[in-house]
Structures are given as structure tokens and as C-alpha cells.
């Protein structure tokens, strides 16, 4: 009986810890500590402030503001890019164009999954 209880607790803890990775991150934290998030999949959530998409462009982008900062999101999907004012939740990899010392230039996210909230 005791081994079943221990197993159940272990499974419950695994589920809780796995779910911790699904929480949204503040854009300000990603911008402040880019090295902690670089090339890792994170989730951010906020309102789209601008978007750009063209029919012949291989990359489209939009900017999200979560109230703590703004981040550019790049996407290569052929799906519709969210429009200005829409509330979105985006999971993606944090990337940068260059870094010099502690400074990061061109910090952005490459979209892996997009959810548009209605």
C-alpha cells in the first residue's frame, strides 16, 4: 500500500513540474536576462501591437506587448498572422541576431505554436 502512495505522489509531482514549463514568461524578464532564455522554448502572452505579412515573403512577423515590454515574433507558417489588437499566446524559441558582452541585439522569438484568444 505504501509503494502505491509513493508512486502516486511521484507521478503527481512529475505532472506539476512538467506543467511549470507551460507558464507564461514576462517579456521584461526575457529582455533583462536573455542568456537564461536563449534557444529555449518559452511562452509569452499579450496584445499584438503591429504585424507585417506579405504573400511572397518567407518570413512574417508581429510584435506582442504584455504590459512589461514588447517582443518581435517571427513566423514562417503560411497561416494568417494575428492582427493588431488581438490577444495571443505564443510558444517559441528565443533567439538574437548578435550579442556584445552583456548586451543583446535583435532579441526575438521564433514561433512554434500560436493561440489567438477570443
C-alpha positions as CSV (number, residue, x, y, z in Angstrom):
1,X,0.0,0.0,0.0
2,X,2.8,2.4,0.9
3,X,4.5,1.8,-2.5
4,X,1.3,2.8,-4.3
5,X,1.0,6.0,-2.3
6,X,4.7,6.8,-3.0
7,X,4.2,6.1,-6.7
8,X,1.1,8.4,-6.8
9,X,3.0,11.2,-5.1
10,X,5.9,10.8,-7.6
11,X,3.5,10.9,-10.6
12,X,1.7,14.0,-9.2
13,X,5.0,15.8,-8.6
14,X,6.1,15.0,-12.2
15,X,2.9,16.4,-13.6
16,X,3.2,19.6,-11.6
17,X,6.9,20.1,-12.5
18,X,6.2,19.4,-16.2
19,X,3.4,22.0,-16.1
20,X,5.8,24.6,-14.8
21,X,7.3,24.9,-18.2
22,X,3.9,25.9,-19.7
23,X,3.6,29.1,-17.7
24,X,4.0,32.4,-19.5
25,X,7.1,34.4,-19.0
26,X,7.2,38.2,-18.7
27,X,8.8,39.9,-21.7
28,X,10.7,42.2,-19.4
29,X,12.4,39.1,-17.8
30,X,13.4,37.7,-21.2
31,X,14.8,41.1,-22.2
32,X,16.6,41.5,-18.9
33,X,18.1,38.0,-18.8
34,X,18.3,36.9,-22.5
35,X,21.0,34.3,-21.7
36,X,18.6,32.3,-19.5
37,X,16.1,32.0,-22.3
38,X,18.3,31.9,-25.4
39,X,17.4,28.9,-27.7
40,X,14.8,27.7,-25.2
41,X,11.1,27.3,-25.8
42,X,9.1,29.8,-23.7
43,X,5.5,31.0,-23.8
44,X,4.5,34.7,-23.8
45,X,1.1,36.2,-23.9
46,X,-0.1,39.7,-24.7
47,X,-1.7,42.1,-27.3
48,X,-0.4,42.4,-30.8
49,X,0.8,45.9,-31.4
50,X,1.8,45.5,-35.1
51,X,2.1,42.9,-37.7
52,X,3.6,42.5,-41.1
53,X,2.9,39.8,-43.7
54,X,3.3,39.7,-47.4
55,X,2.2,37.0,-49.9
56,X,5.7,36.3,-51.3
57,X,7.7,36.8,-48.1
58,X,9.2,33.7,-46.5
59,X,9.1,35.3,-43.0
60,X,6.3,37.2,-41.4
61,X,6.4,39.0,-38.0
62,X,4.3,40.6,-35.4
63,X,5.0,42.4,-32.1
64,X,3.5,41.5,-28.7
65,X,3.1,43.7,-25.7
66,X,2.4,42.1,-22.4
67,X,2.5,45.3,-20.3
68,X,6.1,44.7,-19.2
69,X,7.7,45.1,-22.6
70,X,7.4,44.3,-26.3
71,X,8.9,41.4,-28.3
72,X,9.0,40.6,-32.0
73,X,7.8,37.2,-33.1
74,X,8.9,35.7,-36.4
75,X,6.9,33.0,-38.2
76,X,7.4,31.0,-41.3
77,X,3.9,29.5,-41.3
78,X,1.5,30.1,-44.2
79,X,-1.3,30.7,-41.7
80,X,-2.7,34.1,-41.1
81,X,-0.6,36.5,-38.9
82,X,-2.6,37.9,-36.0
83,X,-3.8,41.4,-36.5
84,X,-3.3,44.5,-34.4
85,X,-5.2,44.4,-31.1
86,X,-5.7,40.6,-30.9
87,X,-4.8,38.9,-27.7
88,X,-2.4,36.0,-28.3
89,X,-0.4,33.3,-26.5
90,X,2.8,32.3,-28.3
91,X,5.2,29.4,-27.6
92,X,8.5,29.7,-29.4
93,X,12.3,29.7,-29.2
94,X,14.1,32.9,-28.0
95,X,16.8,34.0,-30.5
96,X,19.0,37.0,-31.0
97,X,20.9,38.5,-34.0
98,X,24.0,39.3,-32.0
99,X,25.3,39.9,-28.5
100,X,28.2,42.0,-27.3
101,X,29.2,41.4,-23.7
102,X,26.0,41.6,-21.7
103,X,24.0,43.4,-24.5
104,X,21.7,41.5,-26.7
105,X,20.7,42.9,-30.2
106,X,17.8,41.8,-32.2
107,X,16.2,39.7,-29.5
108,X,13.1,37.9,-30.9
109,X,11.1,34.8,-30.7
110,X,10.6,32.2,-33.5
111,X,7.0,31.0,-33.3
112,X,6.4,27.3,-32.6
113,X,2.7,27.5,-31.6
114,X,0.2,30.3,-31.7
115,X,-3.1,30.6,-29.9
116,X,-5.4,33.5,-30.7
117,X,-7.7,34.3,-27.7
118,X,-11.2,35.4,-28.5
